[in-house]
Amino acid sequence: MSDEKKDIFTRRGFLGTGSAALAAAGMLSAKVAAAQAQQPYPAKEEGPKPYPTKDSRSASAPGPGNQVLDEQNPDSFLPPQTDAGGVQTFKYPFGISHKRMQQGGWSREVTIREMAISKTIAGVDMRLTAGGIRELHWHTAAEWAFMLYGNARITGLDAEGKSFVTDITEGDLWYFPTGIPHSIQGLNPDGCEFLLVFDDGNFSEYETVLLTDWMAHTPHDVLAKNFGVSKQSLETLPKKEKFIFQAAVPGPVAADQKSTAGSLGLSPVDFAFRTTQQAVTKRTKGGEVRIVDSSNFKVSTTIAAAIVTVHPGGIRELHWHPNADEWQYYISGSGRMTVFATGGRARTMDFQAGDVGYIQKTLPHYVENTGTTDLKFLEMFKSNFYQDLALSEWLTHTPSQLVLAHLDIDKATLDAMPKDEVPVMPK
């Protein structure tokens, strides 16, 4: 047989064998498919499946983890069944912010770089020892501050060139508008710690106009001409910024006020606000709210605030803010907050002292005290006035038949709801 004929037979044999194999495979696939099609699906369970508990296998996390962090954030470890969809993280602890350490104190910040959602407000937590100075400076953003601990002396210069000097203590506030130069110094016995709030989420404490930094970047012959002194007398000026530094504790405030008054006198503008001298705006069985905005703190034209206290088991009622985003700082206690977003999304997060929270304008939310002591926190807004709307107030001021048709509740339940706003509901 010729090689050509052998080749033909070989190819025929291969094709025949391959066709037979494919046919067999097809038959097998058909049999498998038929067998699979005949398999009944498991019977569908009747009724809703129970939601996992923290001790159930479905909620277990046997892999590597941070147990301490999980215990501090139980509503992230096992979200409530009512949470749904993706809601941007609205919590950031000051405790994990970078600390800028200096002789005389430290500072750390939470800005849009640490918490992406925080677009309108940034915050700085600062500590000064007794005598420690936050050097003479000003900002491109307005500064609102709350004294968390201790005592301090603040100085400033108003727009007319008049001096301002006063001492403040725990619970007091101050506000310096954009471009107003000022300083802060810790007093006896143990200095102070305070929260600074700025009306710009992109603000950073690293981007401040500092006296020593300005001088270090100005030629000495120019400074000599400006001050009318010799160039040699300026050779000891710092070569870089001081930011925070240690100094002696200042003497009586009256002496500083007298020495700085000059021919113009002291400023008629009070840049400080004493909350202890302010009446509580709203007190209920569940807690209290103090509102500080331009209506009672005239100089604070870009930041409004509420100081909220919620007793154990109480709740900062379901509400929203129509006029501005809300930036929160938790002073003491522990709580949890759920934020409801558009598209049926909701997320719950837990908060402790030192945490920052953020809620975008108009989004509904509540804050519940989950601890055994009072929960105290600040609500901050980039606005000259405070505004909120309450869910219960809305429902009870809407035609009842309309509300009943929405919620499928009876008239007695609707009638039992508060007719007026109750900022903090009791347990």
C-alpha positions in Angstrom: 0.0 0.0 0.0 1.3 3.4 -0.9 2.2 6.0 1.7 -0.6 8.2 0.4 -3.2 5.5 0.9 -1.9 4.8 4.3 -2.2 8.4 5.2 -5.8 8.5 4.1 -6.7 5.4 6.1 -4.9 6.8 9.1 -6.8 10.1 9.0 -10.0 8.3 8.4 -9.3 6.1 11.4 -8.5 9.1 13.6 -11.6 10.9 12.4 -13.8 7.9 13.0 -12.4 7.3 16.5 -12.7 11.0 17.3 -16.3 11.1 16.1 -17.2 8.1 18.2 -15.6 9.6 21.3 -17.5 12.9 20.8 -20.7 11.0 20.3 -20.1 9.0 23.4 -19.3 12.1 25.3 -22.5 13.7 24.0 -24.6 10.8 25.1 -22.9 10.8 28.5 -23.5 14.5 28.9 -27.1 14.1 28.0 -27.5 11.3 30.6 -25.8 13.4 33.2 -28.0 16.4 32.4 -31.1 14.2 32.5 -30.0 12.8 35.9 -29.4 16.3 37.3 -32.7 17.6 36.0 -34.4 14.7 37.8 -32.8 15.6 41.1 -35.4 17.4 43.3 -34.4 20.7 45.0 -34.4 20.7 48.9 -37.7 21.7 50.3 -38.0 25.4 50.9 -38.0 26.3 54.6 -41.1 28.0 55.7 -40.9 31.4 57.4 -38.0 33.9 57.8 -34.7 32.5 58.9 -33.6 33.8 62.3 -31.0 36.6 62.2 -27.6 35.5 63.5 -26.6 36.4 67.0 -23.1 37.2 68.1 -22.7 33.7 69.4 -23.9 31.9 66.3 -21.7 30.2 63.8 -22.9 32.5 61.0 -21.5 35.5 62.9 -18.3 33.8 64.0 -14.9 35.2 62.9 -12.4 32.4 63.5 -9.6 34.0 61.5 -7.1 36.7 62.7 -8.7 39.8 64.2 -8.6 42.5 66.8 -10.8 41.5 69.6 -10.5 44.8 71.5 -11.6 46.7 68.4 -14.5 44.3 67.8 -15.7 44.7 71.4 -15.6 48.5 71.0 -17.6 48.2 67.7 -20.3 45.5 68.3 -22.6 47.0 65.7 -19.9 46.7 63.0 -19.0 43.1 64.1 -22.7 42.1 63.9 -24.8 44.9 62.3 -28.4 45.3 63.3 -30.8 43.5 61.0 -32.2 47.0 60.0 -28.8 48.0 58.5 -28.7 47.7 54.7 -26.5 48.5 51.7 -23.3 50.5 51.7 -23.0 53.7 53.7 -19.7 55.6 53.8 -17.8 55.3 57.1 -18.8 58.1 59.4 -16.6 57.5 62.4 -12.9 58.2 63.1 -11.2 58.0 66.5 -8.7 60.7 67.5 -6.9 57.9 69.2 -5.4 56.7 66.0 -4.6 60.1 64.6 -0.9 61.0 64.3 0.3 63.0 67.3 2.6 65.9 66.7 4.8 65.9 69.8 6.5 69.1 71.1 8.0 70.3 74.3 5.0 72.0 76.0 2.3 69.8 74.5 1.0 68.0 71.4 -1.7 68.1 68.7 -3.5 65.6 66.5 -6.2 66.2 63.8 -9.1 64.6 62.0 -9.7 66.2 58.6 -10.9 65.1 55.2 -7.6 63.2 54.8 -8.4 61.0 57.8 -12.2 60.8 57.3 -13.1 61.2 53.6 -16.8 62.1 54.4 -15.8 65.2 56.5 -15.9 67.8 53.8 -17.1 70.9 55.7 -15.4 70.7 59.1 -12.0 69.6 60.5 -11.0 69.1 64.1 -7.8 69.3 66.2 -7.3 67.9 69.7 -4.5 69.8 71.5 -2.8 69.5 74.8 -0.7 72.2 76.5 1.2 71.8 79.7 1.1 74.5 82.4 3.1 77.3 80.6 2.9 75.5 77.3 2.2 77.9 74.4 0.4 77.4 71.1 2.4 80.2 69.5 0.9 83.4 68.1 -0.7 82.6 64.8 -3.8 82.8 62.7 -5.7 80.6 60.2 -7.2 80.7 56.8 -10.3 79.1 58.4 -12.3 80.3 61.4 -11.5 78.5 64.7 -14.2 77.4 67.2 -12.9 75.7 70.4 -14.2 73.8 73.4 -12.2 73.3 76.6 -12.1 69.6 77.5 -9.9 69.9 80.5 -8.0 72.4 82.7 -7.4 76.1 82.3 -5.9 78.3 79.6 -5.2 82.0 78.7 -6.2 83.1 75.2 -5.1 86.3 73.6 -6.3 88.0 70.4 -6.3 91.2 68.4 -9.6 92.3 66.9 -10.1 93.8 63.4 -9.6 97.4 64.9 -6.3 96.5 66.5 -7.7 96.2 70.0 -6.4 93.6 72.4 -8.3 90.7 73.9 -7.0 88.6 76.8 -9.0 86.3 79.1 -8.8 83.0 81.1 -11.0 80.1 80.3 -11.8 76.8 82.0 -13.4 73.4 81.3 -16.6 73.7 79.4 -15.8 77.2 78.0 -15.7 78.1 74.3 -13.9 80.6 72.1 -14.1 81.6 68.5 -11.6 83.5 66.3 -12.7 84.5 62.8 -10.4 84.0 59.8 -7.3 86.1 59.9 -7.6 87.2 63.6 -4.3 86.6 65.3 -4.4 84.8 68.6 -2.5 82.5 71.1 -3.3 79.9 73.7 -1.3 79.1 76.9 -1.8 76.4 79.5 -2.2 77.6 83.1 -1.8 76.0 86.6 -2.2 73.4 87.9 -1.9 71.1 84.9 -2.4 73.0 81.7 -5.2 72.1 79.5 -6.6 70.0 76.6 -9.1 71.4 74.1 -10.9 70.7 70.9 -10.4 73.0 67.9 -13.1 73.0 65.2 -12.5 74.7 61.8 -15.1 75.5 59.1 -13.2 73.8 56.3 -12.8 70.0 56.1 -9.5 70.4 54.2 -7.9 72.5 56.9 -4.7 71.3 58.6 -2.8 72.5 61.6 0.3 72.1 59.6 -0.8 75.0 57.4 -1.1 77.9 59.8 0.4 81.4 59.6 2.9 81.3 62.6 4.7 84.2 64.0 8.1 82.5 64.3 7.8 80.9 60.8 7.0 84.2 59.3 10.0 85.8 60.9 12.3 83.0 59.9 11.3 83.5 56.2 11.7 87.3 56.1 15.2 88.9 55.6 16.6 90.4 58.8 17.3 93.7 57.1 13.6 93.9 56.1 12.6 93.1 59.6 15.0 95.7 61.0 13.5 98.4 58.8 9.9 97.3 59.6 10.5 97.4 63.4 12.9 100.3 63.5 15.6 98.3 65.3 19.1 97.2 64.4 19.7 94.2 62.3 22.1 92.8 64.9 19.4 92.8 67.6 17.4 90.3 65.5 20.2 87.7 65.1 18.6 85.6 67.9 15.3 85.1 66.2 14.2 81.4 65.7 15.3 79.8 62.5 12.1 77.8 62.2 8.6 77.6 63.6 8.0 76.8 67.3 4.3 75.8 66.9 4.0 74.5 70.6 6.7 75.3 73.1 7.3 75.4 76.8 7.5 78.7 78.7 6.8 80.0 82.2 3.2 80.1 83.5 1.9 83.7 83.1 0.9 86.0 86.0 -2.5 87.4 86.8 -4.8 88.0 83.8 -5.5 91.6 84.9 -1.8 92.4 84.5 -1.8 91.1 80.9 -5.0 93.0 80.1 -3.5 96.2 81.4 -0.2 95.9 79.6 -1.8 95.1 76.2 -4.6 97.7 76.3 -2.4 100.6 74.9 -4.0 103.8 73.7 -6.9 102.0 71.9 -8.1 100.1 75.0 -9.3 96.5 75.2 -11.5 94.9 72.5 -15.3 95.2 73.0 -15.6 91.9 71.2 -15.8 88.9 73.5 -14.2 86.0 71.7 -15.0 83.6 74.6 -18.3 82.1 75.8 -19.0 80.6 79.2 -21.4 77.7 78.9 -21.9 77.5 82.6 -23.5 80.9 82.5 -25.9 79.8 79.8 -29.3 78.4 80.6 -30.0 74.9 79.2 -31.9 75.3 75.9 -34.0 72.2 76.3 -34.1 69.8 79.3 -36.1 66.5 79.3 -36.2 63.4 81.3 -33.8 61.8 78.9 -31.1 64.6 79.0 -30.4 68.1 77.8 -29.3 70.2 75.0 -27.4 73.6 75.0 -27.4 75.4 71.7 -24.6 77.9 71.0 -24.8 79.9 67.7 -24.7 83.5 66.6 -27.9 84.2 68.4 -26.2 84.0 71.8 -22.5 84.0 70.8 -22.4 86.9 68.4 -18.9 86.5 67.1 -19.5 82.9 66.0 -20.7 83.6 62.5 -19.6 80.4 60.7 -20.0 77.7 63.3 -23.1 76.7 65.3 -23.1 74.0 68.0 -25.2 71.9 70.3 -23.8 70.4 73.5 -25.9 67.2 74.1 -26.2 65.1 77.2 -28.1 61.8 77.0 -28.8 59.9 80.2 -28.3 56.0 80.3 -30.8 54.3 78.0 -31.9 57.6 76.5 -31.9 58.6 72.8 -31.1 61.7 70.9 -34.4 61.5 68.9 -34.7 60.5 65.3 -34.0 63.8 63.4 -32.2 65.5 60.6 -30.5 68.9 59.9 -31.8 70.7 56.8 -29.1 73.4 56.7 -25.6 71.8 57.2 -23.6 68.7 57.6 -23.1 67.6 61.2 -19.6 67.0 62.7 -19.6 65.3 66.1 -17.1 64.9 68.9 -17.8 62.5 71.8 -16.7 63.8 75.2 -17.8 61.0 77.5 -19.8 57.9 77.8 -20.6 55.4 75.0 -23.3 55.3 72.4 -24.3 54.1 68.9 -25.7 56.0 65.9 -27.6 54.8 62.9 -27.5 57.0 59.7 -30.2 56.4 57.1 -29.2 57.3 53.6 -31.0 57.5 50.3 -31.8 54.3 48.4 -32.9 52.4 51.5 -29.3 52.3 52.9 -28.6 52.4 56.6 -25.5 51.8 58.8 -24.9 51.7 62.6 -21.6 52.5 64.3 -20.5 52.7 67.9 -18.9 55.7 69.6 -16.7 56.3 72.7 -15.0 59.3 74.2 -12.6 60.9 71.7 -14.4 59.7 68.6 -15.5 61.9 65.7 -18.8 61.3 63.9 -20.1 62.9 60.7 -23.6 63.0 59.1 -24.2 64.6 55.7 -26.8 67.3 55.5 -30.5 66.1 55.6 -29.7 62.5 56.4 -31.9 61.1 59.2 -30.1 59.7 62.3 -30.3 59.1 66.1 -27.8 58.7 68.9 -28.5 56.2 71.7 -26.7 56.0 75.0 -25.6 52.3 75.3 -23.6 52.8 78.5 -24.3 53.2 82.3 -23.2 56.8 82.5 -24.2 60.0 80.8 -23.3 60.3 77.1 -22.0 63.7 76.2 -21.1 64.9 72.8 -20.9 68.0 70.5 -22.9 68.6 67.4 -21.1 71.1 65.1 -22.3 72.8 61.9 -20.8 75.1 59.3 -23.6 77.7 59.8 -24.3 80.8 61.8 -27.5 79.2 63.2 -28.6 75.8 64.6 -31.5 74.0 62.9 -33.0 70.5 63.2 -36.3 68.7 62.4 -37.7 65.8 64.4 -39.5 62.8 63.1 -42.2 62.8 65.8 -42.8 66.5 65.2 -43.2 65.9 61.5 -45.6 63.0 61.9 -47.8 64.8 64.5 -48.1 67.9 62.3 -49.2 66.0 59.2 -52.8 65.0 58.6 -53.4 61.9 60.7 -55.1 59.8 58.0 -52.1 60.4 55.8 -49.7 59.2 58.4 -51.9 56.1 59.3 -52.0 55.1 55.7 -48.2 55.2 55.5 -47.3 53.4 58.7 -50.3 51.0 59.2 -50.5 52.0 62.9 -53.6 52.8 64.8 -54.7 56.3 65.9 -53.9 55.7 69.5 -50.3 55.0 68.7 -50.0 58.2 66.6 -51.8 60.3 69.4 -49.2 59.0 71.9 -46.3 60.4 70.0 -44.8 63.8 71.2 -46.5 66.7 69.6 -43.5 69.0 70.0 -39.8 68.3 69.6 -38.2 66.3 72.4 -34.5 66.4 71.6 -33.6 63.7 74.1 -36.1 60.9 74.8 -35.8 58.9 78.0 -35.4 55.2 78.4 
